[in-house]
Amino acid sequence: MPRSEATEQYPGAAQWLEFNETCLQAEAALEDAKRAAARERDQVLNSIAAWTEPASNRVKAVINALYEEKVTAARTKCDNECKHAEQALRQKLG
């Protein structure tokens, strides 16, 4: 339903829509961050083929850990943005 239709049907809908849009944007940023971290990880992992096996195991462990850290940080940011939007919504609703 378009935003204008929703706000016409329910006067308080704009606040809910703003909350939803904020969370959708945060979730989209999370997905972008996950894709970027995966590209970086995959680039390193794909270049390992020429390395010696012991080195590649160490590199795999570190790059996978870095990937997880980046995804966790992006997820935390997303969660915080949605929590902040929820708090703002609750304040507006009283």
Secondary structure, 3 states (H helix, E strand, C coil): CCHHHHHHHCCCHHHHHHHHHHHHHHHHHHHHHHHHHHHHHHHHHHHHHHCCHHHHHHHHHHHHHHHHHHHHHHHHHHHHHHHHHHHHHHHHHC
